[in-house]
Amino acid sequence: MGLLVGLVLTVIGFFLSVLAFVLWIWMLIDCLKNEPSVGNDKIIWALVIIFLNGIGALIYYLVRRPERIKQTGQ
């Protein structure tokens, strides 16, 4: 029973890790491709995403991306 629980938790952890990695790559590409090159915003957001990994990607997704879409339509 304990082995089964450990296996299930390992599989769940693996899928969450893959999802976090996919979100990280998606937000990094989105930032580099769609963020306006005015000032240092693109560089700063890319560095936030790179250095804070999943948390940085989540911050970009929840904070900056909706604001950018509202401003530029992209």
Phi, psi and omega in degrees: 000316180295325179294321179295317179297317178298320179294317179297315179295325177294317179295317178297316178299320178297313180295322177294322177295318179295317178296319178295321179294318179296318177298318180299312179296316181300314182289326177295315178296317179300316180296311183291331183272320191250342182291132179299146182271022179280125180069211182252012185303314183298315181294316181297314180294321177297318178294321177299314181295317183292311187280333179262002176052235185298322179294318178297320178295320179293319177299315179299316182297318185275331187256301190277318186302312179297325179294317180294319180296321179295320182286312188251345181081009180251000000 
